[in-house]
Amino acid sequence: QVQLVESGGGLVQAGGSRRLSCVASGRTFSRYAMGWFRQTPGKEREFVAAIYWNGGTTYYADSVKGRFTISRDNAKNTVYLQMNSLKPEDTALYYCAAGVIFRVSDFPSLGAYDYWGQGTQVTVSS
């Protein structure tokens, strides 16, 4: 069982930066690929970024590529999402997720993840 707790959300102006963190409980964190997803009211949860269990491979949605960076520190059981050049359309509830994933092609799939956090709200003002 893995519990995930996100933090770092808040209000930021367009063009600004924000770093989200997700801390995982348990001693098996390093086994899991980690992903970030986001959701706005009335819309489906969408993939943002993911990172392989050893940090060696990352994958991004086209909408955030070049602006967001995902990283992880397995010694701290933590995954991060550095968000730069934020836009109002990045406003959403951001979730982290954990899953035993072996194929990069599975990263964007919600069903590939077994555990989810409660989310942290990011609001980008124009």
Phi, psi and omega in degrees: 000135179234131174250137184240134179230117180269154174206168176105355179289170179160194181262131180218148179281152177304137183091349181276186183231157178206144175241123175265147176234152176221116180258132181253141174272166176093162184260007183250020183306319186292349178282340193258140162287148182238141180228157171243135176231165177216158183211138173244157183304131177083000180240160178285154175294133183239150180289141176243304184199158177210159182218139182290167188302327182259007180077003186282340182228133176234161184209138186229150168291148181302328185292341183240355183300131181089347179245326182252148176225127176260142177210169180213154175232100184293334178292335180254004182053041187227140172241144184239155170227105176274122183243118179243164179048050185293146181239156178305327180288354174277354178300125183183170168270121185259130181243143166256157185213153180232140178202154174273098188237131183250339182247132179301327181297342179272349183307316184284356187273124178302322183292347180281349185255137184263334186228143183225145172275182182271345176098154175224133187277132173241125179237123181250118181267147182270000000 
